[in-house]
Amino acid sequence: MTYAFTIEPPEYYALDNEPELMAKCQEWGLISAKATKLKTFYYKGNGLNLPCNILGFVDHMTAVIELDNGQKHCIHPSYLKEMQASGYSTRGLTGVGAETGTEQGYTTQAHASDETSAQNDSPAELVDPEDDMDGLDSFSELKGDPDGLVEEYMGPQAGSNANVTSETKPKTKAAPKTKAVKIDLPEGKVKMSGVVKEFTTVPNHFSDNDDEVIIYESVTIMEPDVIEVGEAWSSHSATMKKQELEVGDVLTFEAKIIKKKLTRNPVPYKINNPSKIQKED
């Protein structure tokens, strides 16, 4: 049997070992932080109730599951989490149409930060995509500013020289724009190093809580070729929290790095699923 509603990922990051899969499921809230083994997950959309396997993710906001017939399907982790509730199918969803609309709503929002049109129902590729912590991923209240980098203009304030004319204003020369250097990122996991710059949070429009992230500086790809990256970010996942990191810590690790801006921050690259993490003295 073939399911017509599925959204096949053209490319995704596979969670092919149990520690990585458990860490990602804990990050998504599918299992508790104290869980020692995985449980069976169920897909309950489109009038179905099927056991499914979590294969990996396209970006921070798009999980990839496998249904009983082997078809792969993209779904928002928060929506998959809701499906695990025992009373999910009776909580106000009236028929197949309502369930389908709910899932498509999650999928569309999850890819609002990508250049791919939501009307095509095709998920963002990893090389935006990370882009995007998802996140993963960028939202803004300002039209034409998808990454939230433009501050809101508040107008002249009381006590300021609001009435100064253009004739009396000193003319200032605009600073020359510096052109960003394009970096050809390698595919797959590579050995990297970086320095913890700060811990922060970004809004998650599908959760009551903001997403915790880590921003790194002096990020360098060490192997197979040395590439200076600069700033990058990653989710402050359960795996990273075990490291008890502090600002200034120098790390080496293996991870995949992709082009994905952090929501409302000018950090252009995301580090996916770091492993073999070591803190240098």
N, C-alpha and C positions, 0 to 999 in steps of 0.2 A: 504493500500500500504506500502510495506517495502522498505527502502532505503538501498542498498547494500554498499554504501560508508561510512556509519556511523562507528565511532570509539567509542564503548561503554566503559565508564569508569568503571573499576572494583570497584573503591572507590573514593569518592570525598567529599569535604567539602560543605555542603548545605548552601546557603544564604537564610534562611527561614524567615527573617523578612526584611521589606522594608528599614529601616535605614542602615543595613549592605549591602543590595543589592545596594542601591544608592551610598554608599561610595565606593564600589568596582567598580561600573560603572564609577564613577568620576575618580577613580585611573586609569582605563583603557582608559579614554578619550571618553567613549561612550556617556556621558552626560556632560554638563558644570558644573563647580564648583558651579554656582549659581542656578542650577536646583532645583526645589522643588518637582518634581514628575517624575516618569519614563515615557518613551515613548515606542512605539512598535518597536521592533527590527526585522530585516529581515535577513534570510539566503539566499544568492544568489549564492552559489557554485553549481557545477555539473548541470548547466543549469536550476536551480530552482530559484524561488523567493517566499519564504515562510515566514510568520510571525513565530517567535520563541520566546521561553521564556528562560531567563538565570536562571539556577538552582543553580550554584555554580562554584567551580573550583577544579582541581586536584592539581595544584601548581601555582606558580606565572605566568607561561607562558602558562597555559592551562585552558581555560574556558570550562564549561559544559553547553550546551544548549539543549532544548527539542524542537523537530520538531512537525509539525502539527499532525503526527500520534502517538505521544507519545514516539518515539525513542530518546534516549539521544546520544549526539555527542560531541566529544572533538574538540576544535578549538582554535587557538591562538587569544588572545584578539585583537591584532593589525589587524589581518585579518578580524575579525568580525567587527571591526571599519570601515575598508575600505568598507565593504559590505553595510554600511548605507548610503554611498554617492549615490545621485540620479542617477548619470551617471556611476555607477560602472560597469554595465554589458556591456557597450560600450567602456570601456577604454582599448582597445587593446587586450582583451581576445578573442581568436578565437576558440570558440566551447567548448564543454564539457571537452575535454581532457586537454586543457590549464588551465581551472578553477580547475580541479581535481589536476593537478600537482602543482598548486600554493598552494592549501590548504595542500597537503601532505608535501610540502616544509616547511610550517610553523610548522606543527605537528612534523615533524622529527627534526627540529632545536629546538623546544620547549622541546624535551625530550633527547637532546644530552647529558645532564648531568647525566642521569639515567643509571642504568645498564641494563635496558630493551632494547632489540634490536629494532631499528626503523623499521626493516623489518617485525616485527610482528604486526606493527601498533597498539600496545597496550600502553596506556599512563602509566606514572609512578604512583605508588601508593603514597598516602600521606606520608607514612612512608619511605621515602628515606633517603624525598620523594624520603617540604619541605622539597624537597629538593629540588627543587629547580628551594627568592626571590627568583624557580624558581625559581631560581627565574624561573622560576623564574627560575635548572638551571644553569652549570658552563662552561665557555668557556675559551680557552687559545690558544695562538699561538704556544705553546711548546708541542710537542708530548709526551705522557706519563705523562703529567702534567695537568690533566683536571681542576684542581682548580686554576691554575695559581699561585702556591705557590713557584715555583723555579725561582730565579732571573736569568736573561740571563747572561751567562759567556762572558765577554768582552775581556779576554786575558790580557797579561802583558801590562801595560801602560808605556808611556815614563817617564823616571826618576825613575822607580821602579827597584828593584833588580831582573830583569827578568833573569839574567844569573847565579843566585845563583844555585849551583848544589845541588843534594839531599844529598851530603856528608856535605855541609856547612849549610844546613837548620836545624834549631833546630827541634827536634822531639817533637810533642805535642800529648798528649793522648786525644783521642776522648772522649767527654763527654758522660756518660752513657745515653741511651735512656730511657725515662720514658714512661711506658705503660699507654695509656689512659684508664680511668675507664669507663666501659660500664654502661650506665644508661638505665633502663627500663622505657620508657616514658609512661605515662598514655594515654588512648584513650579519645577523647572528650575534652570538655573545662574544665579547672581547674583554681583554684584561684592561682595567682602568684604575685611575687614582683620582682623588678629589679631597677637598677640605670642606668640612661642614661650616657653612656660612651662617645659616639661621634656620629656626623652626617656625613655621607659620601655618595658617589654615586658609582654605579657599571655600567658597560657598558650594554646597551640593544641593541642587534644586530638587532632588529626589529623596532627600533624607532630612530628618530634623536636626542632624548634627553636621557641622562643617567637616570637610576632609582635612586631615593632618598631612602636611608635606614637609620635606626637607629641601632646602636650597643649598647647593654646593658651589664653590668657586675653585678656580685653578684646576678644573677637570681636564684630564689628559688621557687619551687612549694610548696605552703602552705597547700593546701587541695587537695585530701583527706589525703595524706601522705606528710610529709616534705621531699623534695628531693633537694639537692644542685646541681644546673645545671652549674653555672659558667657564661660563656658568651653566648649570643644569639643575634639574630637580627630580625628586622621586617621591612616591607615597611613603609616609611614615608608617609602614606596615608593622604587623606583629613581629616579622623577622627582624626589621630594623630596630624596633624597640628593645629587643633582647640584647642589642649591642650597648645599650645605655649610653648613647652618644651625647656629646657636648659640643658646643660651638668651638671651632678650632681643631677638632679631631681630624687627623689625616688618615684616610682610608684607602685601601686597595681592595678590589673586588672584580668579579666577572659579571657582566650584564650586557643587555642589548640597549643601545642608545638610539633614540629616534627624534625626529624633528617634531616637537609639539610644545607650543607656548603654554606656560602656566597661567591659569585664569587670573586676570587683573595684575599680572606681573610680567615684566619684560625679560623673562627667562625662556630662551628659545628651544631648549632640548630637554627631553625626559629620559631618565634612566629606568629601565624596566627590569624587575625581578633580580636585583643584585644577589649574588651568592658568593661563597668562599670569601666572606668579608673579613678583613684583618685591619686592626688599628695599629698604626705605626707609633713607636715611641718618640 
